């Protein structure tokens, strides 16, 4: 998904993408911890893309990584988060 804006805005949007990935199995998940590492600056006019990957899924926990690249495929930042899965279905469909 293309992305433009300030770092704080991006961080909150990347949390939304994490939520979509973490809840994609239909089980309600909550973030336990998150961190982001900015590797290089994006420039004016850059279009940023986020790709979320499930690195680990257990019965009650999961680990996700979201890589952010620019239109040239350069890695801009990496967002990592661990989640706790409740024994409860999500109250919506994806």
Helices and strands as residue ranges (DSSP letters): H 7-22, E 27-38, E 48-57, E 61-70, E 75-89
